[in-house]
Amino acid sequence: MKHALIGGAALAVTLGGSALAEGWTVTDFNAVNNRDICMDYAELTFQTYNQRFGSNGFIGRSTWTVGGYDLRGEVVDGIFICADEAGLVAPFLILHNTDDDSDARELIADRLGDIWDEIVANGGAPSGGLAPSGGTK
C-alpha cells in the first residue's frame, strides 16, 4: 500500500492544493521552518488522530514523508509529504480510500487538518482533551 500512496502522490501533486479526485484528497498547509518540524508535526498529527478517534492504524516514517495507515479500517491511508521549496518546507497531506465512501475520507481529511492546525498553533502540541466519540462509519 505504501508504494501505491507514493505513486499516487505524484498524481496528486499535479492536482494542486485541496484538490479532489476519485478516491483521493490533497490538502496543502502553510509552510513551516524546516523538515524536522514538519515530520514531527505530521507524526504527532497521526498519533493524535489515532488516539482521539480510536483508530488502530500504524505510522511509518521516511526521510521526507510520514504515512498514517488504516485510518478507517483498512480502506483509508494518508501520507504527509514535507516538500522543501525555496528554503521553507511546504507540507501537504494526501488521503486515499479504496472503498466508495468519499464522505468518510473527507471527514478524516478535515479532522487531520484540524489536528495539524492545533499542533502548529500550540508550538508542537495538540490541544487537550479527546474529541467526542464516534467513527466515520
N, C-alpha and C positions, 0 to 999 in steps of 0.2 A: 504494500500500500504506500510506503514511503516513496518509492520510485514513481508511482502514479501521481502523487502530490507534487513532487519536484518537477516532473514532466509537465504537469498541468500548470505549474507556476509560470512557466514561460508563456503559455497561452493566456493565463490570467493577467500577466503584466501588460500584455498588449491591449487588454480590455480597459485599463485605466482605473482610477480610484472609484470606490463604491460601485463598481460595476457588477452586473449580474449576467450570468449565462446559465443555461440549464445545468443544474447540479452544482453551481459554483457561486460563491460570493467573495468579492475582493473589497477590502476596506483599507484605505490609506490613513495613516496617523501623522501628526506633526512630528517634525524631526527632533531627535534627541542628540546629545553632545557626542556620544561615542557608541561603538558597537557593544562594549561590555554592559553599558546601561541598558541598551535595547534588549540584549539577550537575557539579562537578569529580570527586567520588567516582563518580558514575554513569558519566561518560565513561571514567574510568580502569577501572571495572569491565568495561565492554565491551572496551576495549583489551586488558586483561589476559586476558579470555576468548579473544579472537581469537588472541592470542599463544600461550597455553597449549594451546589445542585446535585450532589450525591452521585457524581459520575465516578465510575471505576476505571476511567481512562488512564493511559500512561503518557509520559512525556519523554521525548527524545531530543537531544541537542547536538548540533554540529557546530562548525566554525562560525556560520553566519545565519543559521536557521534554528528555530525551536518548533518542534511538532507536538501537537496535542492530539492523541488518538483515542477513538472510542468515546467521543464526547456525548453521543446519544446511542448507546448500544454500540454496534459495530458499523453503523451506517454514516456517521458524521466524524470527519477528521479535519484538523486545521493545521496551518503552519504560519508562523510569523517569520517574515524574511526581513533581516536587518541590513538593508542595502546602503552602502556608502555612496553618497552623492556630494561631491564638492566639499568634503571635509565634515559634513554632517551625516548622520545616519537617519534615513527616511524609512521607518518601519511600515510594513503593510502585512495584513492578515489575509490568508486565503482559506476559505472553508469549502469542503466538498461533501456532498452526500450521495449515497448510492441508491437511495430509495426516491420516491416521488414527493416527499414531504418538504418542499422548499420553505414553507412557513416555519417549520421547526428549525431548519438551517438558519433562516433569517433571525429567529429568536435567539439562537445560540450566538450568532454574529453580534447582535445587539448587546447581549449580556457580556460577551468578551470585550467589546468596545467600552462598555461602561466600567468594567473592572480595570481595563488598561488606563482609562481616564482617572479613576480613583488613585491608582498607583502613581501615575505621573503627578497628580495634584498633591499627593501626600509624600512626595520625595522618595518613593520606593516602597510604600506600604499600602495595602488595601485598607479601606475604611473598616471600622469594627462592625461586628455582628454578622449574622448569616442572613442570606436572602430568604424570603418566605419559601416554604417547601412547595414543591410542585414541579413536575417534569415538563418535558416538551412533547410528550405523547401520553 
